[in-house]
């Protein structure tokens, strides 16, 4: 695993943990941290020993969003380009930034977001790319880009329509409304919210252990299938899973798992 300046990478057994680490700036995401996230998840994707990843932060907040200095540097670089090159420069920059967060979604193992404190703007983009999201009830979220005069372009508006009702998403986006972890649970942005950071941490550790206890090929195949189904028709999704399982179910690991489960169910009662 590469060395990072604004992330910490922890590995315990089959669980990887990525910790956002820019506490002096409320974990705002500057240019270096932004692309370190992509690098970290590319490396996690290649580690066959891992079964689940948790992304969290140290200090008081998950993240206060993109560092304004990073935004300012993009604007400055754009203005230095000839006028006929500015649009292409911005388009390329946006895609490069999108690709970094897409590494989270494309990671073959489940990624769990553990949110406390503030999670706004780019923070919502980041957790929208995760498979599962949990928070404290006192956490605060906002799709802040509209207030800045920007159309959110890092995944929130593309991924969240599959997670929360469209009308709610539009309201939160158009108004840049700040809302709590309790409300985030109510609308389905987070799976569950907790009164304390300690109980949040405990729940996620137990969930990670449960996921790790499942056959890894089945969990990875399920993530791949759910993500594929989101982007395709039902018929295409059925063909995809038929193709996938026709390969997976013939593997030695799958046959061994099925045999063990079958034997367990076939045990005489009382023994």
Steps between C-alpha positions, in 0.01 A plus 500: 500500500632842406584760762241775528515853635130556567373145547579224744475141383434235764465129439370250752450152366265526202383852590658812351437842653565827321515797736467854365772695676508877456382600850636856491255579218198301622607222263437717194604319182783675323652395170745253649247330726250486215728291280643302792147362549502360146849357542409333830191331359682383188747325729227357723330359189814299424534349849342156484517459878252780569127444539366838614617861526395773743551868421493735797682802635689616803429816700159668533369472143475254214575773246410862441511433124737617232775736610416845363870541416472198269200652325681832470804333344279336236342835415844664485644232270194527277536878468864457397394287203412655162127564486441229239665237729323580825193283455706193410733564796203510739337193345823300533557619857144408604532150351835442674345601832193283437723202424665524841168465687375238253783275622300473824190376318702274271687337788398132487444471876228679701594849617337634817489873575518589869394864540517725802498878525473693175468335157429757231556557128774265383445295814151409376653420159746268672250310715259469207764279336505268805284190530376563853479820704458549874521813714440651839163667544679830564692489172421773248478459125452741211516487122673835518601554137190700401582763764845531339347550155604154381297206371618202708712296260682233701230234527236618745241581232581184303506247787252623758187480277536125555515550877258775604174626345555733206288777646699496825829503309384797293389691808833443677696586187311813397502645853842383627307415816698380802347185650579267788604138518158426644338642184759326280380171647137593445552561125733203453826683441648308792398147598482591868602785729628466857491718808874468568817460297587201719179314410553591132850355510383186679224435247732537203762269650236232553359550150849479346563176691171356377580586138847349538340174623310460171655337190695784343420400140126518580526845659711636214266345243201654676657847494586464133147381419319773695713772338445348155124479553488869591637598160318245284159347428357209700555264205862610464549451873356150489736407217794649692433294814438184297842545339668583831351211696564250221868566573496562875291199597744260334796623703651276767424763766131521404458122488672467838283773654179346367599156627574635848169685518308199368658274762412747771132504399494123468625437855249305707310725742634502852858424397 
